């Protein structure tokens, strides 16, 4: 006896874990679901629903055809009778429609397959829909149920009791589902679906990261090769010659800027008197020339190969001395000095230097154009820049994919799934 008691209170031996792979998990779970023996219960449940459906249809039809008792015919006035009959008809018709709309699996619908978790979902959904329709029926018939009792009490109560039996059946189904953890099968199905999705995403992301890393290695190698080639080109004597030419070009450009400043500075000091002279000029050619210098003195000077502007300056000199053009003494003195400077070959020297610089620059530019290696260097530099952008982009994409990978909660989902399996099937699994 003591041994028996001792055995009774001994803890149950730990469950032996079952090792499963993700790809075989769904089939194993379906096998376990098939062993729950729920199908027998559901078959009996459907039979009871079917019997109640038939009874409801029969009783509803009888209620519709039932006559008012002779006693009530005499004692109840016509108005009340008509009202009660109206409610009776409504009550019976609603119950009739409700009953006809109960579509039974394996009778009105395809049979439910309990060899898969999905079958259990369908069974639960059937009961939930039936429960929902019962609640709606109760709301639609509450008033008619109360009113119809006045003249058809027994028949109405019989129908009401049948609905009560159906309601109890639905509630018992719910309790069965909860107690046997059947309702957790839907949660289990979702967990399996999530796990499969996570595994697929992880596999896809892992492959994607691998491909991008391989692409990154090749791209970095390509960049290194391009940089090596660039170094060789830069060290080439032809490219060094190109750099020398470019330095000369920069030097000439600076000289040109200095020259332009001298031209601009000279004529900007004469702009006021040139405007006064322009108003006095009658010759269109001369007028056009003066306006050109007023608009852009540097450009006009370079276009004025014969330095016709000197003739205009000489006329200004004459007009100033004869007071045809009036300036204050200081301005007059400065202008006359500038005009005198122009007479002393200042402008001629400037123009000669400008023409010389332009010729030298053209020769230099042509030499630069003929230097083919510079174009090759620029192309490689552009290619290296493009490759560098690709490397940066690949680096960002790999980082983003790694972040996504880290967020995939495979282990958490596995643990949730293992927990549900233990609760439903009383089995320990390892994934």
Buried (B, 14 or more C-beta within 10 A) or exposed (E): EEEEEEEEEEEEEEEEEBEBEBEEBBEBBBEBBBEBEBBEBBBEBBEBBBEBBEBBBEBBEEBBEBEBEEEBEEEBEEEBBEBBBEBBBBBBBBBBEBBEEBEBBEEEEEEBBBEBBBBBBBBBEBBBEBBEBBEEBEEBBEEBBEBBBBBBEEBBBBBBEBBEBBBEBBEBBBEBBEEBBBBBBBBBBBBBEBBBEBBEBBEEBEEBBEEBEEBBEEBBEBBEEBBEBBEEBBEBEEBEBBEEBBEBBEEBEEBBEEBBEBBBEBBEBBEEBBEBBBEEBEEEEBBEBBBBBBEEBBEBBBEBEEBEBBEBBEBBBEBBEEEEBEBEEEBBEBBBEBBEEBBEEBBEEBBEBBEEBEEBBEEBEEBBEEBEBBEBBEEBBEBBEEBBEBBEEBEEBBEEBEEBBEEBEBEEBBEBBBEBBBEBBEBEBEB
